[in-house]
Amino acid sequence: MNQTPPAGRHFLQIPGPTNVPDRVLRAMDYPTIDHRGPAFAGLGRACLDGMKTIFQTTAGRVFIFPSSGTGAWEAAIVNTLSPGDRVLMFETGHFAALWRKIATQFGLVVDFVPGDWRHGIDPAAVESKLRADATHAIRAVFCVHNETSTGVTSRIGEVRRAMDAAGHPALLLVDTISSLASIDYRHDEWGVDVTIAGSQKGLMLPPGLSFNCASPKALTASKTAKLPKAFWSWEEMIAPNDTGYFPYTPATNLLYGLRESIQMLVHEEGLENVFKRHDRHAEAARRAVRAWGLELLCLEPREYSSALTAVLMPEGYAEADLRQVILQSFDMSLGAGLSKVAGKVFRIGHLGDFNDLTLMGTLCGVEMGLAKAGIPFRKGGVDAAMEYLTAEPRPTAKQAKAA
Ligand SMILES: *Cc1c(COP(=O)(O)O)cnc(C)c1O
């Protein structure tokens, strides 16, 4: 019973997977090559080196796995920690809760600091928890940078400063699955030990690749970490990666796509412009939400996510009904409310392959959907966003698109 319109593009405005640019799709449409042959090394190195630029690291080492982001969560844990290790985590939302579950399944002892799903990690709480740990029993601090279930971005630089202020040696592990290559993120400058990422959000690729970026301190920790690992072992990756190869069959065609998305993000648009583009679209989306008379889930302006906007439904109206109307009428997918906020929020993804008119099409779909679904709201959100985008200059690309 597909009632969606038969023509035009589907609008995939969930906060991942995101729309894959045609250029990236075309880059993947080549025969798979021998991953042990001479032609492969250049591809492997281009991907590993390009990802270092995207993680903003020179000292770190990048690992690429053929998996969804969940695999990279597991890889970060098993390579750095041992059974019974204590770790500090923060309940920022659904994804923090899922990561905690994995940590618990591996026998880590998790101190899960409760949260209200409307704020990011409180750096002062990080400092006081670590100061209270005089024996340095806590081995790692786990943070979700951009909490995709709430549209709240934690301030990782401030978390780092809090750890330093407490003089605590714990490792810092950060999930950037929905922020990398959309929101400014600095692995080296923020002293992160393991950064975790995935292919299907800011990198504009299909699902299927995941990443760890490990600091020298994390690599040292991996030498004594006792959790069992085989597929996820960094150790097995290091020697082949040095020459551009992998210990087992890599997702070669996704790597073709990754090489192209690195070209677009790093060498053509430039990361700074990518971040500014996302900031600008997020601000326009928030202006639309406010003009509609609806409420943002995120309560702290410093923590507004530039990758997605989570919007509270008016009391008594279910988000699933709104999303259903929008999907059927306009062929657009929006993000659902997850676990604790199920039924209460919908999420507008505005990350990845995204321009002013993609945003305007998305916001038009939401505004028309609100009317069609009989949700109480004020008209004018689309106008507010248009006004902002018209007045606020667009960041200019680093160089013209390759001929
Ligand atoms: C999407 C997402 C995940 C899960 O990644 P999968 O690729 O679905 O395994 C984890 N953390 C965050 C913050 C995410 O946005």
PDBQT file of the ligand as one rigid body, heavy atoms in Angstrom, charges set to zero:
ROOT
HETATM    1  C1  LIG A 501      23.538   6.204  14.506  1.00  0.00    +0.000 C 
HETATM    2  C2  LIG A 501      24.230   6.280  15.818  1.00  0.00    +0.000 A 
HETATM    3  C3  LIG A 501      24.749   5.145  16.449  1.00  0.00    +0.000 A 
HETATM    4  C4  LIG A 501      24.522   3.752  15.933  1.00  0.00    +0.000 C 
HETATM    5  O1  LIG A 501      25.177   3.520  14.762  1.00  0.00    +0.000 OA
HETATM    6  P1  LIG A 501      24.781   2.259  13.851  1.00  0.00    +0.000 P 
HETATM    7  O2  LIG A 501      25.510   2.587  12.590  1.00  0.00    +0.000 OA
HETATM    8  O3  LIG A 501      23.296   2.263  13.720  1.00  0.00    +0.000 OA
HETATM    9  O4  LIG A 501      25.295   1.038  14.511  1.00  0.00    +0.000 OA
HETATM   10  C5  LIG A 501      25.459   5.319  17.615  1.00  0.00    +0.000 A 
HETATM   11  N1  LIG A 501      25.636   6.540  18.162  1.00  0.00    +0.000 NA
HETATM   12  C6  LIG A 501      25.120   7.646  17.598  1.00  0.00    +0.000 A 
HETATM   13  C7  LIG A 501      25.342   8.968  18.257  1.00  0.00    +0.000 C 
HETATM   14  C8  LIG A 501      24.406   7.549  16.413  1.00  0.00    +0.000 A 
HETATM   15  O5  LIG A 501      23.884   8.651  15.868  1.00  0.00    +0.000 OA
ENDROOT
TORSDOF 0
